[in-house]
Amino acid sequence: MSLEACARLVERGDPERFRAAMAAPAAAREKLFPLYAFNLEVARAPFVTKEPMIAEMRLQWWRDVVEQIAGGGPVRAHEVATPLAQVAREADLPEAALDRLVAARRWDIYSDPFENQAELDAHLDATAGALMWLSAKALGAKADEEAAIRRLGFGHGVALWFVAIPGFEERGKRPLVDGRPEAVAQFARRGLDALRDARGARLSKPAIPALRAAWQAEGILRRAVADPGRAARGALVPGPAASAAALALKAVTGRW
């Protein structure tokens, strides 16, 4: 039942990763859904309250869960924490990466912008990069593939960041260090470079269902390069039919 609860949470709150996971074999979905639900629970924790202290407490709750998982003892009963513990322990997922994924979300609680591009890059690596690596490792990726998989996650993270810009700005946040069109295009090119680097590596076949979560990233980034203003307009994501066709093609051909 907890696995079904995770799948329902992801379907409602992270439909693109849900669709990518549904294109995976059932055994892979059993590992992906708890990780994606964990990421979703952590990502939305800062937005369920306007009180920073309460938001901090919610994130700390998840950091405590991660510590309990790493400790090997009982974990707090929760529809996501329970299956997450099983996946994390079976795959020996690193506590540090799980914890950093939670800690990075403190940025969403406050209105302070990133001081420089290096801070934003580190945030994307700690969130999208870490999730890509953790989910791939859970499916069988090897330790020496971490750098390439994190590069894929970074490129995916840049694409997701561009898509989220209108929402950030509505909440009064400044998501980009430099919002000039030429700077946006350059950031998108860096995301494309990261995707290219990952595709140049030989990655484990069992990890492909996790890597496929980034199936829309290249198209989003290419649109941002061609017209940086589309990010602010929320016009980077393709229509449902084109998106579904692209995912189906990758699933049928075994590509990511």
N, C-alpha and C positions, 0 to 999 in steps of 0.2 A: 504494500500500500504506500509506503514512503516513496518508493521509486515512481509510482504513478503520480503521487503528489508533486514530486520534482518535475516530472514531465508537464503536468498541468501548469505549474508556475512558469516554466520556461515558455510554454506555448503562449501564455498571456503576456508575459513581460519581456521576452526576448525572442520574437517570432523568427528572426533570421537564423539564429543558432538552432532553434527548434527544428526548422525545416532542414538544416544541414544534418542534424542528428537523426532525423527520421529517414534520411537517405542512407544511413549507416546500418550495418547488420545489428540484429537485436542484442548480441553480446556487447557490442561497442556502446549501444545506447544506454545499457545498464551502468556504464562508467561515465558517460558524457553527461547525462541528465543531472546526477547529483552535483557534479562540478559546475555546470552551467547554472543550476539553481542556487548554489552557494554564491557564485559571482553575482547573480541577480539580487539576492537578499542583501549582500554587502553593498552593492551599488545603489540600492534604493534606500538604505538605512538613513543617510543624511537628509532625505527629502520627505520623510513621514512626519517630521516635526519641525517647527520653527525655532525650537529651543536648542542651541548648540550643545548644552550639557547632556540633554537627553540623546541627541544624535551621537555624541561621544560614547555614551553608555551603551548604545546599541552596537556600535562598532567594537567596543571592548568586549561585549558579550561574545561576538564571533571570534575575537582574538583568544578569549578564554577557551572556546570550543577547539580551536586549532591546537592550543597547548594541551588540552585533554587528549586529543587524538594522538599527538606526538608522545604523550606520556604512557599510552597503552592501556589506560584504565577506562572506567565507565565514562561515557559522554552524555551530556545533557540530552534528555529525551526531546526530540524535535524532528519534524518531518523531513528536514533537509540535513540536519547535523548527523542523524543516525546513518543514512546511506552514504553521506560524505565520509564518515569515519571508516566505513567498510572499504570504500574505494581507495582512500588515502593510505590505509594500512596495507591493503593487498598490494598496492603498487609502490609502496615506500615513498610516497610523495614528500618532498622536503618541507619541513615545517617553516623554514625561512621564507620560501616563496609564497606559501599560503598566508603567512602572517603579513608579509609586505603587501600582498594583494588587498588585505583588509585595511592596513594602516594608510595606504595611499589614498583611500577614499575620504580621509579627513579633509582633503582639499575641497571637497564638495560642501562641507559644512560652512565654510567661511567665504568671505568675498575677496580675499587677497588674491591677486593675480600671480602667475608664475614670474619669478624675478628674471629668468632668462630661458633661452631655448633648451639648455641642458636640463633644467628642472622639469620642463614639459616632457622632454624625451624620457627622462627617468620615470616619470609618472606613467607614460604609455607602456614602458617596459614592465613596470611593476604590476600593471593591470592586464592589458591585452596580451602583452608578451608573456607574462607569467601564466595566464590562463591557457594560452596556446601550448606552452611547454608542459604544464601539469596535465592537460587533457591528452596530449600526445604520449607522454610518459605512461599515463594510466593504460593506454592501449598497447604499449610495448616499445615505444621509441627508446633508443639507446642514449647513454649519457653523453657520448661524443657528438650527438646531434643537437644538443641543447642550443648552442649558439645560432645555428641555422634556423631552428624552429622559433626561437625568440625573435629573430629577424623577421620571419613571416608574421609573428604576432605584432611586432612593431608596425609593419606596413598596414596590417589590418587595423591596428589601433589608430593610426593616422586617418584612415578612411572613416572609421567610426566617429572620430573626433570631429571631422568636418561635418558629418551628418548631424551631430549633436549641437553644432554652433547656434542655430536659432533658439533652441531650448535654453542653452547657457545664457544667451543675451537677454532672453525674456526674464530670467531670474536675476539680472543685473550683474552677471559675472563676465569677466573678460577672458575668454578661452585661449586666445592667441597672444603670443608675445609681440608679434608684429602682424597687424591685420591688413597691411597694404597688399594690393593684388599681386605684385611681383613676389612678395614674401610668401603669400599663400601658395602660389604656383611652385615656388622653390620647395616648400614643405611637402607638397604633394609629390614632387619629383623624388624627394628623399624617401617617401613611402614606397614609391615604385621601385626605387633602387633596392630597398629592403626585400620586397617581394621577389625581385630578380635574383638577389643573392640566395634566397632560400630555394628557389627553383633550380639554381645551379648546383645545389648539394644533393647527394644521394641519400634520401630519407627512407626509413623503414616502411615497408608496405602496410603493416598493421596500423601505423599511425595515421594513414591517409584520411579516415573519417574525421579525425580531429582537425587536420589541416584544412579540410574542405569548409570549415566554418568561415574562412576568408574568401569564399567564392565570388563575392561581389566587390572585393576591395580594389582590384585593378581597374574596373570600369569606373568606380567612384573617383579614384585618384586621377585617372585620365581626364575625366570631365572637369575636375578641379584645376588641372593644368591648363586645359583649353579655355576655361571661363571661370576664373577664381570667384567671381561674384555669385556663382550658383550655390556656393556654400552658405552664404548669408541668406539666400533666398530659399534654402531648403529644397533645392532642385537637383540633387546629385544622385538620388536613388532611382534606378530604372523602374518601369511599370511592372506590375505583378506578373503579367504573361511573359515578358522578356526575362525577368528574374527567375521564374520557375523553369523556363526552358534551359537557361544556362546551368542551373543546378542539376537538372535531369541529365543533361549531356555529360557533365563531369561525373555523375554517379554511374552512368552507363559505361563510360570509357575508363573508369577507375582513376581519373585524374583529379587534381585539386587546384 
